Each structure stands twice: as structure tokens, then as C-alpha cells.
């Protein structure tokens, strides 16, 4: 429960409603799937509805996660741009070179 609370608090204000909606849709899909199991229904159409609902919930949740990620990237870009703007051009180039070498080393394992 604690991990869920931390995740919910890390979401931006607008995304919290979407995340709760996605969780509710996923929960509804699971509930309908459980009812289908208890009624021992078989066949494509018996499982198509719960599957579609679960898929919709997963798409909604993925949208929330991507929006949150994009917002964090934009915030980081803004902070970095402010810091770089306060440097002279040569210092800015040295910082960019150093950071890019570190990042490329981490990606390519050098």
C-alpha cells in the first residue's frame, strides 16, 4: 500500500484522476473476468469483454505514465537549460561534452 501511495503522490494533479480511472477500469475488467470464471462461461465472446476492458485500462494507465514521464523530462530540460545559460560559452561546451561522454559511456559500457 505504501508503494501505491508514493506512486500516486508522484503523479501530477491532472494525471491522478486519469490514473484512478485506469485503475477502476482494470478492476472492472478483473471483476467481469472473475464473474465469467464463476459462471463457467467459455468461448471467445465470454472473454472478449473482460479482455477489452482490461486492455482499455492498460492503455489508459500507459498514457498516464507517458504523460508523467514527458512532464518530468520537460522539467529537467528547463532546469538544465537555466544552469547552462548562467555559464560562459566555453564552460557550457565543457559541461555538455563531459555530460555527453558520461551518458554515452553508460549506454555503451565504455
SEMAR-151466 format. One line per field, with one value per residue (C-alpha): x, y, z. Coordinates in steps of 0.5 Angstrom, whole numbers, always signed. Each point is the difference from the previous one (the first is absolute). Layout:
<pts>
u = (X; ...)
v = (Y; ...)
w = (Z; ...)
</pts>
This chain:
<pts>
u = (+0; +6; +3; -7; -1; +7; -1; -7; +3; +6; -6; -1; -7; -4; +3; -3; -7; +3; +4; -6; -5; +5; +0; -7; -1; +6; -4; -7; +4; +2; -7; -3; +5; -1; -7; +1; +4; -5; -6; +5; -1; +4; +1; +3; -5; -1; +8; +0; -4; +5; +6; -2; -2; +7; +3; -3; +2; +7; +0; -2; +5; +5; -2; +1; +7; +2; -3; +3; +7; -1; -1; +6; +4; -2; +1; +7; +2; -3; +5; +6; -1; +0; +6; +4; -3; +4; +6; +5; +0; +7; -2; -7; +3; +5; -6; -4; +6; +1; -7; -1; +6; -2; -7; +3; +5; -6; -4; +5; +4; +7)
v = (+0; +5; -1; +2; +6; +2; -1; +4; +6; +0; +1; +7; +3; -2; -7; -2; +0; -4; -5; -1; -1; -5; -4; +0; -3; -5; -2; +0; -5; -4; -1; -1; -6; -3; +0; -3; -5; -2; -1; -5; +4; -2; +3; +6; +5; -2; +2; +6; +5; -1; +0; +6; +3; -2; +3; +6; +1; -2; +6; +5; -2; +0; +7; +3; -3; +3; +7; +0; -2; +5; +5; -2; +1; +7; +2; -3; +3; +7; +0; -3; +6; +5; -2; -1; +7; +3; -3; +4; -4; -4; -2; -2; -4; -4; -1; -3; -4; -3; -2; -3; -4; -3; -1; -4; -4; -2; -2; -4; -2; +3)
w = (+0; +2; -7; -4; +5; -2; -8; +1; +3; -5; -6; -2; +2; -6; -1; +7; -3; -6; +4; +5; -7; -3; +7; +0; -7; +1; +7; -4; -5; +5; +3; -6; -1; +7; -2; -6; +3; +6; -6; -3; -7; -6; -7; -3; +2; +7; +1; -5; +4; +6; -4; -4; +7; +2; -6; +1; +7; -2; -6; +5; +5; -5; -2; +7; +0; -6; +2; +6; -3; -5; +5; +4; -6; -1; +7; +0; -7; +3; +6; -4; -5; +5; +3; -6; -2; +6; -3; -5; -7; +2; +6; -3; -5; +5; +4; -6; -2; +7; +1; -7; +1; +7; -4; -6; +5; +4; -6; -4; +6; -1)
</pts>
